[in-house]
């Protein structure tokens, strides 16, 4: 059963996470996110793929080009005056 988001995930030292990777993955799936530390500092969190998909949200259903074309900006004029910089004394 996954832990609540308010609870800090268990911390694994990187060496232990590498040596017991199968267990780390199993616990991430069964118990919830698992933190991995490097030199005592938080480095990464391993979490179940389903939880990642939930947090990442839905994937875009259209490409960026389709999105921009759907904005119907044909009549919008975007122009900028040419900038020559400013004069400075050396």
Secondary structure in CASP SS format (residue, H / E / C, confidence):
PFRMAT SS
TARGET T0000
AUTHOR 0000-0000-0000
METHOD secondary structure of the structure
MODEL  1
X C 1.00
X C 1.00
X C 1.00
X C 1.00
X C 1.00
X C 1.00
X C 1.00
X C 1.00
X C 1.00
X E 1.00
X E 1.00
X E 1.00
X E 1.00
X H 1.00
X H 1.00
X H 1.00
X H 1.00
X H 1.00
X H 1.00
X C 1.00
X H 1.00
X H 1.00
X H 1.00
X H 1.00
X H 1.00
X H 1.00
X H 1.00
X H 1.00
X H 1.00
X H 1.00
X C 1.00
X C 1.00
X C 1.00
X E 1.00
X E 1.00
X E 1.00
X E 1.00
X E 1.00
X C 1.00
X C 1.00
X E 1.00
X E 1.00
X E 1.00
X E 1.00
X E 1.00
X E 1.00
X C 1.00
X C 1.00
X H 1.00
X H 1.00
X H 1.00
X H 1.00
X H 1.00
X H 1.00
X H 1.00
X H 1.00
X C 1.00
X C 1.00
X C 1.00
X C 1.00
X C 1.00
X C 1.00
X C 1.00
X H 1.00
X H 1.00
X H 1.00
X H 1.00
X H 1.00
X H 1.00
X C 1.00
X C 1.00
X C 1.00
X C 1.00
X C 1.00
X C 1.00
X C 1.00
X C 1.00
X C 1.00
X C 1.00
X C 1.00
X C 1.00
X C 1.00
X C 1.00
X C 1.00
X C 1.00
X C 1.00
X C 1.00
X C 1.00
X C 1.00
X C 1.00
END
